[in-house]
Protein backbone atom coordinates (compact mmCIF):
# COMPACT_ATOMS: atom_id res chain seq x y z
CA UNK A 1 0.00 0.00 0.00
CA UNK A 2 1.34 3.41 -0.97
CA UNK A 3 1.28 6.31 1.48
CA UNK A 4 -0.78 9.41 0.75
CA UNK A 5 2.42 11.50 0.55
CA UNK A 6 4.02 9.16 -2.01
CA UNK A 7 0.82 9.26 -4.03
CA UNK A 8 0.87 13.06 -3.94
CA UNK A 9 4.49 13.18 -5.13
CA UNK A 10 3.77 10.76 -7.98
CA UNK A 11 0.77 12.88 -8.99
CA UNK A 12 3.15 15.86 -8.85
CA UNK A 13 5.43 14.15 -11.38
CA UNK A 14 2.43 13.52 -13.63
CA UNK A 15 1.47 17.20 -13.37
CA UNK A 16 5.01 18.29 -14.26
CA UNK A 17 4.84 16.04 -17.33
CA UNK A 18 1.37 17.31 -18.27
CA UNK A 19 2.42 20.97 -18.15
CA UNK A 20 5.70 20.31 -19.97
CA UNK A 21 8.08 21.11 -17.11
CA UNK A 22 9.24 17.48 -17.13
CA UNK A 23 9.57 15.61 -20.38
CA UNK A 24 8.78 11.91 -20.50
CA UNK A 25 10.57 11.77 -23.86
CA UNK A 26 13.73 13.36 -22.41
CA UNK A 27 13.72 10.93 -19.49
CA UNK A 28 13.36 8.01 -21.89
CA UNK A 29 16.44 9.19 -23.83
CA UNK A 30 18.53 9.05 -20.66
CA UNK A 31 20.17 5.97 -19.24
CA UNK A 32 18.65 4.59 -16.04
CA UNK A 33 20.98 6.38 -13.59
CA UNK A 34 20.59 9.75 -15.33
CA UNK A 35 16.80 9.44 -15.34
CA UNK A 36 16.77 8.36 -11.69
CA UNK A 37 18.96 11.33 -10.67
CA UNK A 38 16.77 13.69 -12.68
CA UNK A 39 13.65 12.54 -10.83
CA UNK A 40 15.33 12.57 -7.40
CA UNK A 41 16.05 16.30 -7.86
CA UNK A 42 12.29 16.90 -7.60
CA UNK A 43 11.11 17.79 -4.09
CA UNK A 44 9.79 14.75 -2.24
CA UNK A 45 11.12 12.21 -4.73
CA UNK A 46 13.56 9.66 -3.37
CA UNK A 47 15.02 6.49 -4.85
CA UNK A 48 11.89 4.38 -4.21
CA UNK A 49 9.52 6.82 -5.92
CA UNK A 50 11.94 7.52 -8.78
CA UNK A 51 12.29 3.80 -9.46
CA UNK A 52 8.54 3.29 -9.21
CA UNK A 53 7.94 6.00 -11.83
CA UNK A 54 10.73 4.69 -14.07
CA UNK A 55 9.34 1.16 -13.83
CA UNK A 56 5.60 1.86 -14.14
CA UNK A 57 5.45 4.98 -16.32
CA UNK A 58 8.59 4.80 -18.44
CA UNK A 59 8.98 1.00 -18.56
CA UNK A 60 12.67 1.03 -17.63
CA UNK A 61 13.49 -2.66 -17.30
CA UNK A 62 16.29 -1.99 -14.81
CA UNK A 63 14.11 0.07 -12.46
CA UNK A 64 12.77 -1.55 -9.31
CA UNK A 65 11.82 0.00 -5.95
CA UNK A 66 14.13 -2.42 -4.13
CA UNK A 67 13.42 -1.09 -0.63
CA UNK A 68 9.69 -1.72 -0.98
CA UNK A 69 8.51 -2.70 2.51
CA UNK A 70 5.48 -4.54 1.14
CA UNK A 71 7.69 -6.62 -1.14
CA UNK A 72 10.13 -7.39 1.67
CA UNK A 73 7.28 -8.46 3.96
CA UNK A 74 5.79 -10.65 1.22
CA UNK A 75 9.14 -12.37 0.67
CA UNK A 76 9.48 -12.93 4.42
CA UNK A 77 6.00 -14.46 4.51
CA UNK A 78 6.78 -16.74 1.57
CA UNK A 79 10.04 -17.84 3.19
CA UNK A 80 8.39 -18.27 6.63
CA UNK A 81 10.71 -15.71 8.23
CORHUPE-V282343 format. One record per residue. N is the residue number from 1. SS is DSSP state (h for helix, s for strand, l for the rest). PSI is psi in whole degrees, 0 to 359 (999 if undefined). OMEGA is omega in radians with two decimals (* if undefined). Layout:
BEGIN
((N	SS	PSI	OMEGA) (N	SS	PSI	OMEGA))
END
This chain:
BEGIN
((1	l	134	-3.11) (2	l	141	3.11) (3	l	160	3.11) (4	h	318	-3.13) (5	h	314	3.13) (6	h	319	3.11) (7	h	317	3.14) (8	h	319	-3.14) (9	h	322	3.09) (10	h	320	3.06) (11	h	323	3.08) (12	h	319	3.08) (13	h	316	3.12) (14	h	320	3.12) (15	h	318	3.10) (16	h	321	3.10) (17	h	319	-3.11) (18	h	324	-3.12) (19	l	359	3.06) (20	l	1	3.12) (21	l	336	3.10) (22	l	128	-3.06) (23	l	118	3.07) (24	h	319	-3.13) (25	h	318	3.12) (26	h	317	3.12) (27	h	321	-3.11) (28	h	337	3.09) (29	h	342	-3.11) (30	l	159	2.98) (31	l	170	-3.04) (32	h	309	-3.07) (33	h	320	3.11) (34	h	316	-3.14) (35	h	318	3.11) (36	h	312	3.13) (37	h	320	3.13) (38	h	318	3.13) (39	h	322	-3.11) (40	h	337	3.09) (41	l	340	-3.12) (42	l	135	-3.13) (43	l	129	3.07) (44	l	352	-3.10) (45	l	120	3.07) (46	l	187	-3.12) (47	h	319	-3.11) (48	h	309	-3.09) (49	h	319	3.11) (50	h	314	3.14) (51	h	324	3.10) (52	h	314	3.13) (53	h	317	3.14) (54	h	324	-3.13) (55	h	310	-3.01) (56	h	322	-3.05) (57	l	318	-3.03) (58	l	357	3.07) (59	l	33	3.04) (60	l	121	-3.08) (61	l	341	3.14) (62	l	355	-3.12) (63	l	138	3.09) (64	l	126	3.13) (65	l	78	-2.95) (66	l	330	-3.13) (67	l	24	-3.12) (68	l	113	-3.10) (69	h	320	3.12) (70	h	318	3.11) (71	h	314	3.13) (72	h	315	3.12) (73	h	322	3.11) (74	h	318	3.11) (75	h	318	3.11) (76	h	318	3.13) (77	h	315	3.14) (78	h	328	-3.12) (79	l	10	-3.14) (80	l	47	-3.13) (81	l	999	*))
END
